[in-house]
Amino acid sequence: MSTVAVEAPSLPEVHYLNADYGWRSWLFTTDHKRIAWLYLFSITFMFAIGGLAATLMRLNLVEPSGLLFEPASYDKLFTAHGLVMIFFFLTQSIPTVLGNFLIPIMIGARDVAFPKLNLLSWYIYVLGATIFIISLVTGGIDTGWTLYTPLSTTYANTNVLSATVGIFITGFSSILTGLNFMVTIHKMRAPGMTWFRLPLFIWAMYATSVIFVLAMPVIAITLALIALERIWHVGIFDPGLGGDPILFQHLFWFFGHPEVYILILPSMGVISELVAAGCRKRIFGYSFVAFSSVAIAAISFMVWGHHMFLTGQSVYAGLVFSALSFAVAIPSAVKVFNWTATMHKASVSYDTPMLYAIGFIGLFTIGGLTGLFLASMGADVHLHDTYFVVAHFHYVMVGGAIMGYMGGLHLWWPKMTGKLYPEAWARFACLLVFVGFNLTFGPQFILGYVGMPRRYAVYPAEFQVLNVMSSAGASILAVGYVIPLIYFAWSVFKGPIAGPNPWGAKGLEWTIASPPPTHNFHETPIVTEEAYAYEPEAAHVG
Amino acid sequence: MALLFFPIHPPQASSIAVEWDYFFYVLTAITVFFSALIFGLVFYFAIKYRRKEKDEVPPQNEGNLPLELAWTIIPAGICVVLFVWSSVLFIKTQRPPANATEVFVVAKQWMWKVQHPEGPREINQLHVPVGEPVKLTMTSEDVIHDFGVPAFRVKKDVVPGIYSTEWFTPTEVGEYHLFCDQYCGTGHSHMVGTIVVMKPDDYEHWLASQMNVQPMAERGQRLFGQLGCNTCHGEGAKTPGPPLQGLYGTEVKLQNGQTVTADDEYLRNAVLGPQGVAGYPTLMPTFQGQVNEEEVLQLIAYIKSLGPPEERKVAKQ
């Protein structure tokens, strides 16, 4: 195992982190890499809030009659958990942290197309998040993240308006980010960086950006309509005022289902990078993986009715939505098979990023397959609105989206900071996340099948054992998320120096120093090869 | 199953539950098979092809078209089969048999109010005889609720402003959970009840033992008089509205040229506001706010009781 004696890597003298000092250099920065850090701090804070709400919920459910809270408080907890995680953490996670940091570097550009707009997006996010947090601490909101009418417009007495204002504002941050990324990917690619030489992460981010721009305005409109009905009693959704409550669900899910793909597509892009770097191999069936992202983004706009099979929606509409929902499963399956095939005859590393990728492939497979139960109208009749649904989307959102985000952070952390984290601790945390996750959400599939409805503050005693298992798993999961927080922080100060390419990976980001210089490339790179052009016997670690 | 300390399946107590479980087990088998396949391959490759040298780079390959086609077409084929199977199952759950016993459900924050046509009313309970199909006609007074009975594998949203229907044939005598499955506010998890499935004899006894058993149609008739509906819709009314005798289930021509069927939904709308029936002046005031959902159901029951459409057609000939 003797390696080529590489000189001990050293940090570059000037890089984007030390090029400028003081709070102004951060809060007024237009450097996409620094903006990525602004987002990283803000969304980690929001993740902590959402995670705290989840912890309190799981604690409450240990006891069938509720251990800690009255139903009114429990309702606020699950609403806060859902809204924070969806609108203030997952939507931003990979796009704004890894996307911001990596898109310009991966395509060989100095920055995104509109650097000032990029900073503005962050300020809009912070404004929205601040209003939302104020609405939480001044009383909270108890409508569930789905905000179904007429509960949210006529019957809820909680802070519906201020919370939706926060979400409304934050949506614009995503629209601007999507726009920025699309223009960047179209116009800023380095010479020779053709579409089919793009890393698959870029394809995924492009598909996500399209959804940002098309779906986010719909939720803005829908929230505005809620406000109209709440404030001026304009009859839109409440049948008591002459409205149609199902109309809300059409609007909400026309946004909501594409939103689900906003959360998972970026993660799929990251997994392609993790698998390629972890296997030192070109992704099997590159173009199939790339186009499956586009196919998922396109079909995602036509499946919303599968949330509404039991509303009394016409059976014929249901048939169409069911068929299209099955159709969207296929490009997802294609991705899983291609990642698996990439590992065939590869050089599989056991470094933390690859461990997260392996975890993702397994958990996403379960999450995707259990989605088939819910795309089936017949099966949905029993499983709808039970814990089965909760388990399914957490396998996709946590087992999928967050595993991808964590894996991506671990792969590019050395690039972002120039430092290595302690590998043993990272592997241990990854294992805790995997075990804790399965223990949390595995029992919930059974809970749903035996009939426990979601959003129940109290429940029949026969469901207790499964709930206790789930809560035990959640506590392991929580530890798995706290450990990285500690070693990442430690690594910034004490971690060993990483060098430009600690993984021996391919990609423009690994050709520049860690941390990169402010302008990324001293001279514009000229791309002459495909993504993942690994050459046997030519990997250079260090 | 007691050995496991927790339930792994709900009671199987309706005709659809058996079929439903069969489909569920097939879906579960597919999920387990493909998850095991992917987990197996990933772990096998991860061990067999683990990185042995720090600088090692494996031989590259581009992909393989036949393989890509195979893992596109095979899942697509499986999806088509599942889609057809599940849709057939779903349609079955949506079409109540013609001979089903009717029961009427009104949901509100946070209780279930049940009326039997024979008269008995219940709160958070529903008594039904075993072996007979039951059709529920449901609506809500406030927000969206959902009438879910895990033991029967049925569930349907109960939406304000419209009637939704659900049906089941209980096959096992016993008591089963009724859950509100659509989040409806603070009391959501307390909006639970019991479905009591009884032997037919016991059910008859139960019906007979209920106090206050005025059939729904009779209550409707009393309301019909109290609200002054007779003034226009009664025999020989001076300002004639459309006659209601034998109306239920017939086609109604509207002033706007549309033709609609006089079903529960139409009658509900017609009670709450004028529909503009062709050939009659639009004089009817709205009764929105004057009658509650339960009373609307009683009025409909009365209108239904005024003879089936066949008799009317025969009479015309």
Interface residues (C-beta under 8 A of the other chain):
Chain A: M1 T3 V4 P71 A72 D75 D142 G144 T146 Y148 P150 L151 T154 Y155 A156 D238 P239 G240 D244 P245 I246 C279 R280 K281 R282 F284 G285 Y286 S287 F288 F309 L310 T311 G312 V315 G318 L319 S322 A323 F326 A327 A329 I330 A333 V334 V336 F337 N338 T340 A341 M343 H344 K345 A346 S347 V348 S349 Y350 I358 I361 G362 T365 I366 L369 T370 L372 F373 A375 S376 M377 G378 A379 D380 V381 H382 H384 D385 T386 I446 Y449 V450 G451 P453 R454 R455 Y456 A457 V458 Y459 P460 E462 F463 V465 L466 G504 Y534 E535 P536 E537 A538 A539 H540 V541
Chain B: F5 F6 P7 I8 H9 P10 W20 F23 F24 L27 I30 T31 F34 S35 I38 F39 L41 V42 F43 F45 A46 Y49 R50 R51 K52 E53 K54 D55 E56 V57 P58 P59 Q60 N61 E62 G63 N64 L67 E68 W71 T72 P75 A76 C79 V80 L82 F83 W85 S86 S87 V88 L89 F90 I91 K92 T93 Q94 Q109 D142 V143 I144 D146 G148 P150 A151 R153 V154 K155 K156 D157 V159 P160 G161 I162 S164 H177 F179 C180 D181 Q182 Y183 C184 G185 T186 G187 H188 S189 H190 V192
